[in-house]
Amino acid sequence: MGTSTLSRFQRGALAQLVSEGHHTYQDMADA
């Protein structure tokens, strides 16, 4: 149960990190 909650949190954090990284990449490409 604890591990399941942790992995769900990690997936959310990873998705957010990827989303922010992609946005930053687009900003640099536009520059």
PyMOL Python script that loads the backbone (N, CA, C, O; Angstrom):
from pymol import cmd

cmd.read_pdbstr("""\
ATOM      1  N   MET A   1       0.835  -1.194   0.000  1.00  0.00           N
ATOM      2  CA  MET A   1       0.000   0.000   0.000  1.00  0.00           C
ATOM      3  C   MET A   1       0.875   1.251   0.000  1.00  0.00           C
ATOM      4  O   MET A   1       0.665   2.168  -0.794  1.00  0.00           O
ATOM      5  N   GLY A   2       1.860   1.277   0.902  1.00  0.00           N
ATOM      6  CA  GLY A   2       2.771   2.420   0.942  1.00  0.00           C
ATOM      7  C   GLY A   2       3.554   2.546  -0.361  1.00  0.00           C
ATOM      8  O   GLY A   2       3.749   3.642  -0.885  1.00  0.00           O
ATOM      9  N   THR A   3       3.997   1.398  -0.871  1.00  0.00           N
ATOM     10  CA  THR A   3       4.765   1.411  -2.116  1.00  0.00           C
ATOM     11  C   THR A   3       3.894   1.876  -3.277  1.00  0.00           C
ATOM     12  O   THR A   3       4.354   2.600  -4.159  1.00  0.00           O
ATOM     13  N   SER A   4       2.632   1.453  -3.269  1.00  0.00           N
ATOM     14  CA  SER A   4       1.721   1.844  -4.346  1.00  0.00           C
ATOM     15  C   SER A   4       1.524   3.355  -4.342  1.00  0.00           C
ATOM     16  O   SER A   4       1.519   3.996  -5.393  1.00  0.00           O
ATOM     17  N   THR A   5       1.362   3.918  -3.141  1.00  0.00           N
ATOM     18  CA  THR A   5       1.173   5.362  -3.024  1.00  0.00           C
ATOM     19  C   THR A   5       2.428   6.091  -3.489  1.00  0.00           C
ATOM     20  O   THR A   5       2.342   7.121  -4.156  1.00  0.00           O
ATOM     21  N   LEU A   6       3.591   5.555  -3.135  1.00  0.00           N
ATOM     22  CA  LEU A   6       4.848   6.187  -3.503  1.00  0.00           C
ATOM     23  C   LEU A   6       5.020   6.168  -5.022  1.00  0.00           C
ATOM     24  O   LEU A   6       5.394   7.179  -5.617  1.00  0.00           O
ATOM     25  N   SER A   7       4.750   5.027  -5.646  1.00  0.00           N
ATOM     26  CA  SER A   7       4.930   4.935  -7.094  1.00  0.00           C
ATOM     27  C   SER A   7       3.953   5.868  -7.810  1.00  0.00           C
ATOM     28  O   SER A   7       4.287   6.454  -8.839  1.00  0.00           O
ATOM     29  N   ARG A   8       2.730   6.002  -7.250  1.00  0.00           N
ATOM     30  CA  ARG A   8       1.759   6.906  -7.869  1.00  0.00           C
ATOM     31  C   ARG A   8       2.272   8.337  -7.784  1.00  0.00           C
ATOM     32  O   ARG A   8       2.136   9.112  -8.731  1.00  0.00           O
ATOM     33  N   PHE A   9       2.869   8.685  -6.632  1.00  0.00           N
ATOM     34  CA  PHE A   9       3.434  10.024  -6.458  1.00  0.00           C
ATOM     35  C   PHE A   9       4.606  10.221  -7.414  1.00  0.00           C
ATOM     36  O   PHE A   9       4.758  11.288  -8.009  1.00  0.00           O
ATOM     37  N   GLN A  10       5.439   9.181  -7.558  1.00  0.00           N
ATOM     38  CA  GLN A  10       6.597   9.284  -8.451  1.00  0.00           C
ATOM     39  C   GLN A  10       6.141   9.468  -9.895  1.00  0.00           C
ATOM     40  O   GLN A  10       6.740  10.241 -10.643  1.00  0.00           O
ATOM     41  N   ARG A  11       5.079   8.758 -10.287  1.00  0.00           N
ATOM     42  CA  ARG A  11       4.577   8.911 -11.659  1.00  0.00           C
ATOM     43  C   ARG A  11       4.093  10.331 -11.888  1.00  0.00           C
ATOM     44  O   ARG A  11       4.336  10.913 -12.946  1.00  0.00           O
ATOM     45  N   GLY A  12       3.405  10.893 -10.890  1.00  0.00           N
ATOM     46  CA  GLY A  12       2.909  12.260 -11.011  1.00  0.00           C
ATOM     47  C   GLY A  12       4.060  13.247 -11.104  1.00  0.00           C
ATOM     48  O   GLY A  12       4.030  14.178 -11.908  1.00  0.00           O
ATOM     49  N   ALA A  13       5.092  13.033 -10.261  1.00  0.00           N
ATOM     50  CA  ALA A  13       6.242  13.933 -10.252  1.00  0.00           C
ATOM     51  C   ALA A  13       7.002  13.809 -11.572  1.00  0.00           C
ATOM     52  O   ALA A  13       7.457  14.807 -12.130  1.00  0.00           O
ATOM     53  N   LEU A  14       7.134  12.583 -12.065  1.00  0.00           N
ATOM     54  CA  LEU A  14       7.858  12.363 -13.317  1.00  0.00           C
ATOM     55  C   LEU A  14       7.112  13.011 -14.478  1.00  0.00           C
ATOM     56  O   LEU A  14       7.726  13.632 -15.346  1.00  0.00           O
ATOM     57  N   ALA A  15       5.791  12.866 -14.494  1.00  0.00           N
ATOM     58  CA  ALA A  15       4.990  13.466 -15.564  1.00  0.00           C
ATOM     59  C   ALA A  15       5.138  14.982 -15.550  1.00  0.00           C
ATOM     60  O   ALA A  15       5.237  15.614 -16.601  1.00  0.00           O
ATOM     61  N   GLN A  16       5.151  15.564 -14.342  1.00  0.00           N
ATOM     62  CA  GLN A  16       5.285  17.019 -14.225  1.00  0.00           C
ATOM     63  C   GLN A  16       6.675  17.443 -14.699  1.00  0.00           C
ATOM     64  O   GLN A  16       6.816  18.454 -15.387  1.00  0.00           O
ATOM     65  N   LEU A  17       7.696  16.674 -14.331  1.00  0.00           N
ATOM     66  CA  LEU A  17       9.066  16.999 -14.709  1.00  0.00           C
ATOM     67  C   LEU A  17       9.215  16.945 -16.226  1.00  0.00           C
ATOM     68  O   LEU A  17       9.822  17.831 -16.827  1.00  0.00           O
ATOM     69  N   VAL A  18       8.663  15.911 -16.837  1.00  0.00           N
ATOM     70  CA  VAL A  18       8.739  15.772 -18.294  1.00  0.00           C
ATOM     71  C   VAL A  18       8.004  16.924 -18.969  1.00  0.00           C
ATOM     72  O   VAL A  18       8.480  17.483 -19.957  1.00  0.00           O
ATOM     73  N   SER A  19       6.837  17.273 -18.426  1.00  0.00           N
ATOM     74  CA  SER A  19       6.041  18.358 -19.006  1.00  0.00           C
ATOM     75  C   SER A  19       6.810  19.672 -18.942  1.00  0.00           C
ATOM     76  O   SER A  19       6.870  20.410 -19.925  1.00  0.00           O
ATOM     77  N   GLU A  20       7.399  19.963 -17.780  1.00  0.00           N
ATOM     78  CA  GLU A  20       8.153  21.210 -17.623  1.00  0.00           C
ATOM     79  C   GLU A  20       9.394  21.197 -18.512  1.00  0.00           C
ATOM     80  O   GLU A  20       9.736  22.213 -19.117  1.00  0.00           O
ATOM     81  N   GLY A  21      10.061  20.058 -18.592  1.00  0.00           N
ATOM     82  CA  GLY A  21      11.259  19.942 -19.416  1.00  0.00           C
ATOM     83  C   GLY A  21      10.926  20.168 -20.885  1.00  0.00           C
ATOM     84  O   GLY A  21      11.680  20.825 -21.601  1.00  0.00           O
ATOM     85  N   HIS A  22       9.798  19.624 -21.333  1.00  0.00           N
ATOM     86  CA  HIS A  22       9.391  19.791 -22.724  1.00  0.00           C
ATOM     87  C   HIS A  22       9.084  21.254 -23.002  1.00  0.00           C
ATOM     88  O   HIS A  22       9.431  21.768 -24.066  1.00  0.00           O
ATOM     89  N   HIS A  23       8.435  21.930 -22.055  1.00  0.00           N
ATOM     90  CA  HIS A  23       8.099  23.343 -22.217  1.00  0.00           C
ATOM     91  C   HIS A  23       9.386  24.168 -22.301  1.00  0.00           C
ATOM     92  O   HIS A  23       9.495  25.072 -23.129  1.00  0.00           O
ATOM     93  N   THR A  24      10.356  23.854 -21.441  1.00  0.00           N
ATOM     94  CA  THR A  24      11.631  24.572 -21.443  1.00  0.00           C
ATOM     95  C   THR A  24      12.353  24.348 -22.768  1.00  0.00           C
ATOM     96  O   THR A  24      12.955  25.273 -23.315  1.00  0.00           O
ATOM     97  N   TYR A  25      12.292  23.114 -23.286  1.00  0.00           N
ATOM     98  CA  TYR A  25      12.945  22.801 -24.554  1.00  0.00           C
ATOM     99  C   TYR A  25      12.325  23.626 -25.678  1.00  0.00           C
ATOM    100  O   TYR A  25      13.039  24.141 -26.538  1.00  0.00           O
ATOM    101  N   GLN A  26      10.996  23.754 -25.672  1.00  0.00           N
ATOM    102  CA  GLN A  26      10.330  24.544 -26.711  1.00  0.00           C
ATOM    103  C   GLN A  26      10.739  26.007 -26.609  1.00  0.00           C
ATOM    104  O   GLN A  26      10.940  26.669 -27.627  1.00  0.00           O
ATOM    105  N   ASP A  27      10.864  26.515 -25.384  1.00  0.00           N
ATOM    106  CA  ASP A  27      11.262  27.914 -25.193  1.00  0.00           C
ATOM    107  C   ASP A  27      12.660  28.139 -25.762  1.00  0.00           C
ATOM    108  O   ASP A  27      12.906  29.158 -26.407  1.00  0.00           O
ATOM    109  N   MET A  28      13.580  27.200 -25.531  1.00  0.00           N
ATOM    110  CA  MET A  28      14.947  27.354 -26.035  1.00  0.00           C
ATOM    111  C   MET A  28      14.951  27.239 -27.555  1.00  0.00           C
ATOM    112  O   MET A  28      15.725  27.924 -28.223  1.00  0.00           O
ATOM    113  N   ALA A  29      14.096  26.381 -28.106  1.00  0.00           N
ATOM    114  CA  ALA A  29      14.048  26.203 -29.553  1.00  0.00           C
ATOM    115  C   ALA A  29      13.510  27.469 -30.220  1.00  0.00           C
ATOM    116  O   ALA A  29      13.948  27.837 -31.310  1.00  0.00           O
ATOM    117  N   ASP A  30      12.563  28.128 -29.561  1.00  0.00           N
ATOM    118  CA  ASP A  30      11.991  29.359 -30.122  1.00  0.00           C
ATOM    119  C   ASP A  30      12.980  30.517 -30.040  1.00  0.00           C
ATOM    120  O   ASP A  30      12.949  31.420 -30.876  1.00  0.00           O
ATOM    121  N   ALA A  31      13.850  30.497 -29.046  1.00  0.00           N
ATOM    122  CA  ALA A  31      14.791  31.599 -28.828  1.00  0.00           C
ATOM    123  C   ALA A  31      15.752  31.714 -30.004  1.00  0.00           C
ATOM    124  O   ALA A  31      16.622  32.585 -30.006  1.00  0.00           O
TER     125      ALA A  31
END
""", "prot")
cmd.dss("prot")
cmd.show_as("cartoon", "prot")
cmd.util.cbc("prot")
cmd.orient("prot")
